[in-house]
Amino acid sequence: MAPDVQALRQPRLGLTHADDEFDRIARLVCRQLDVSIATVALLSPEGVVLPGSLGMPEPYQSTRRIPLDGTLTRRVVESGNPLVLQDVSADPSAARICAIFGVEHGAAVALPVHAGDNRPVGALVAMDTAPRVWTGADLATLSDLAASCSGEIRLRTERERARQAERAARREQRRSQLLLSLSEAFAGATTAAQVERAIRGVVDRGMGASSSYLALVDADRRGLTFVSTAPDVAPAPRSGRRSSRARIDDDLPVSEVARTGVPQFFSGARELVARYPLLGGSLDDDGACSLMPVHADGRVAAVVCTRWESERALDRDTASLEATLAPYVAHALDRIALLEARRRVSTTLQAALLTAPPAVANLDIATTYEPATRTDQVGGDWYDVVAVDDDTTVLMIGDVTGHDMQAAAHMGQLRSMLRALAWSHDETPSVLLTLLDRANHQLGPRAGATAVVVRLERLPVVGEQGHKPGTYAVTWSNAGHPPPLVLRQDGSVEVLRRPADLLLGVLPATRRSDHSTTLRPGETLLLYTDGLVERRRETMADRIALLAETFARTAAAATATLPATLVRTMVPAPQRDDVAVLAVRAREAASVTAEAPVDVDGVVATSLVRAERRVADSLADLGPARRWIDDILETSGVAQRERRTAMLLSSELLTNALEHGGGPVTATVMIDAESAHVRVGVRDASTERPQLRNPDPHELSGRGVLFLDRLAARWGVIDHDGAEMIGRHGQDVAGKTVWFELRT
């Protein structure tokens, strides 16, 4: 092996300057052999170093280096044998070297010094100014001292190797800890935003970076989208403002890394702007910037941009951490893509299993299903509505054990069986649940589930037991499910807390019971699954009581918004269980009040439906008033399209009356079925007539009358001088009635 290579392979012992131990050996050589110069010389790639030296001329005694080739030390290391010269002048090569030290006419002896693998790495050299005979005693003494040098070098070599092994173990431990921390940081990430937060935590601890950003390459590879905010190294072209997107062909560092897949590092802002002039003036600080591509399936899937507050060079630790980080980011993004695909499949399956409820006359029905956060977004909760005939509707809600695809499959089977039973069997809810439990046991899937089945039957409005139009008899049976709730007309909430029967899938022959109550116009029945009320460290009774309080506060809310509002209010994030909610409100109904022809402002009505409602002098009553108008229209057979137009115009009239007209405010609805004529009027205490305006696009108000003029068949204003009483809620105060008409 070449001496230079051999020297390079030796552990770095730090013997590049004076060393006390080797200086002591040099002194012993001079004293024992009575010579003028003694050195402990070690071969290095740069020449010869002298950790031990005595008597050498300057500058060698101070610098401890001999940057020359052909030295006595090199000759000994190359041959592996001692070099003994009684007269240096007899050896021209040795004489040239010794002349530098002033002993070209003297004597010299050099014995090899060995390292741990018994290979020579240097020499113990003794030189005298005059020729002399090196006796056997001289050579024996020098040999012993050379052995001491070899022993010291071997000892230090072993110590250094032990330190290197310890440092390597520590590096490996740090790397193992890093890999473990990376695994933990990305293991729970289910969204790109969570991946970005994990990256920020890693680069902050491991690199001392001030910020980090994640940009995802679009599927069509035409652009990139930043997950949260864009860094200062990605301003929007032309405007210079930051954008959440960048084109793949932009002259920006993030775009170039996405195109080429080659990482980039810039030590500071000057280097960055010199390469990308577009960034001039947009950088927040002068710090370094690193851009790392994340590869997946052979292409760049994302780019990680890391920023520092100050300038710095790319060190080995930073490069190693980035190289280690990239695969974890890639795996996390692959997992997120898989989860997104599963979510899409689950959402499609759930949408197919939970169809929208049918439109049922005189009933306002709303539903929602919210899956658990950390599952396949599909589970065992379900709801259903079956309109048996014009007067009978069956409601059902249930919960199959589990929150996965198997639970969804079982749910689909039970829901389909119960739906078919409700349609084909004119039976009470308890009988339907009994039939379902038997089918579940005999035909499968033998799933455990809770359920509530409710039968709504519209009560007659004539005869001795006549009821108010829109009143329903409610019959229900409960198979281990949370109790239904009813929001009554007076604003109170009744919990239909009756003894629940055994849940489904346990004992098909169990006896089941029915319970009954009444649902009057304007009252709302609420069915829900346990995910809406269950919470750790709280009792079910307390949570149902809280739900009842929350339900009572929604009395003015539209039925369509009620289920989602309750879920948003009652269920904390992250959502641990899936939730299904079904709300049914009995609509307010109006009856025909005139059979004889009646002249209503020039329109002859033969079968007139007239309804009137006093509106509280508060915007809080706006929602209930709108809902009341929609109920009257729906129960009178007005189609949904016309009802939507009427709701828009009614909202404008009611809002203007409450905000500008003042009380008392009265809403009136008149419907003539034969002439397909609908009229809605709102009276208030203001005599100021509305004006038709054409507001500018930036104005936020002034469009109400414009809507009336564009959408109504006709509209107008009736002035009141306070001398007449109009309707049962009329007041003998001055004011006006703004009205509109629609043709149905």
Stockholm file with secondary structure:
# STOCKHOLM 1.0

chainA/1-744         MAPDVQALRQPRLGLTHADDEFDRIARLVCRQLDVSIATVALLSPEGVVLPGSLGMPEPYQSTRRIPLDGTLTRRVVESGNPLVLQDVSADPSAARICAIFGVEHGAAVALPVHAGDNRPVGALVAMDTAPRVWTGADLATLSDLAASCSGEIRLRTERERARQAERAARREQRRSQLLLSLSEAFAGATTAAQVERAIRGVVDRGMGASSSYLALVDADRRGLTFVSTAPDVAPAPRSGRRSSRARIDDDLPVSEVARTGVPQFFSGARELVARYPLLGGSLDDDGACSLMPVHADGRVAAVVCTRWESERALDRDTASLEATLAPYVAHALDRIALLEARRRVSTTLQAALLTAPPAVANLDIATTYEPATRTDQVGGDWYDVVAVDDDTTVLMIGDVTGHDMQAAAHMGQLRSMLRALAWSHDETPSVLLTLLDRANHQLGPRAGATAVVVRLERLPVVGEQGHKPGTYAVTWSNAGHPPPLVLRQDGSVEVLRRPADLLLGVLPATRRSDHSTTLRPGETLLLYTDGLVERRRETMADRIALLAETFARTAAAATATLPATLVRTMVPAPQRDDVAVLAVRAREAASVTAEAPVDVDGVVATSLVRAERRVADSLADLGPARRWIDDILETSGVAQRERRTAMLLSSELLTNALEHGGGPVTATVMIDAESAHVRVGVRDASTERPQLRNPDPHELSGRGVLFLDRLAARWGVIDHDGAEMIGRHGQDVAGKTVWFELRT
#=GR chainA/1-744 SS CCHHHHHHHSCCCCCSSCCHHHHHHHHHHHHHHTCSEEEEEEEETTEEEEEEEESCCTTHHHHCEECCSSCHHHHHHHHCSCEEESCGGGSHHHHHHHHHTTCTTSEEEEEEEECTTSCEEEEEEEEESSCCCCCHHHHHHHHHHHHHHHHHHHHHHHHHHHHHHHHHHHHHHHHHHHHHHHHHHHHTCCSHHHHHHHHHHHHHHHHCCSEEEEEEECTTSSEEEESSCCCTTCBCTTTCCBCSEEETTSSSHHHHHHHHCCCEEESSHHHHHHHCGGGTTTCSCSCCEEEEEEEETTEEEEEEEEECSSCCCCCHHHHHHHHHHHHHHHHHHHHHHHHHHHHHHHHHHHHHHSCCCCCCTTEEEEEEEECCTTSSSCCSEEEEEEECSSSEEEEEEEEESCSSHHHHHHHHHHHHHHHHHHHHCCCCHHHHHHHHHHHHHHTSCCCCEEEEEEEEEECCSSSTTCCCTTCEEEEEEEESCCCCEEECTTSCEEECCCCCBCCBTSCTTCCCCCEEEEECTTCEEEEECGGGTCCTTSCHHHHHHHHHHHHHHTTTSCGGGHHHHHHHHHCCSSCCSCEEEEEEEECCCCCEEECSCEEETTEEESSEEEEEEEECSSGGGHHHHHHHHHHHHHHTTCCHHHHHHHHHHHHHHHHHIIIIICSCEEEEEEEETTTTEEEEEEEESCCCCCCCCCCCTTCSSCCHHHHHHHHSSEEEEEEEESSCCCSTTCCSSEEEEEEEEEEC
#=GC SS_cons         CCHHHHHHHSCCCCCSSCCHHHHHHHHHHHHHHTCSEEEEEEEETTEEEEEEEESCCTTHHHHCEECCSSCHHHHHHHHCSCEEESCGGGSHHHHHHHHHTTCTTSEEEEEEEECTTSCEEEEEEEEESSCCCCCHHHHHHHHHHHHHHHHHHHHHHHHHHHHHHHHHHHHHHHHHHHHHHHHHHHHTCCSHHHHHHHHHHHHHHHHCCSEEEEEEECTTSSEEEESSCCCTTCBCTTTCCBCSEEETTSSSHHHHHHHHCCCEEESSHHHHHHHCGGGTTTCSCSCCEEEEEEEETTEEEEEEEEECSSCCCCCHHHHHHHHHHHHHHHHHHHHHHHHHHHHHHHHHHHHHHSCCCCCCTTEEEEEEEECCTTSSSCCSEEEEEEECSSSEEEEEEEEESCSSHHHHHHHHHHHHHHHHHHHHCCCCHHHHHHHHHHHHHHTSCCCCEEEEEEEEEECCSSSTTCCCTTCEEEEEEEESCCCCEEECTTSCEEECCCCCBCCBTSCTTCCCCCEEEEECTTCEEEEECGGGTCCTTSCHHHHHHHHHHHHHHTTTSCGGGHHHHHHHHHCCSSCCSCEEEEEEEECCCCCEEECSCEEETTEEESSEEEEEEEECSSGGGHHHHHHHHHHHHHHTTCCHHHHHHHHHHHHHHHHHIIIIICSCEEEEEEEETTTTEEEEEEEESCCCCCCCCCCCTTCSSCCHHHHHHHHSSEEEEEEEESSCCCSTTCCSSEEEEEEEEEEC
//
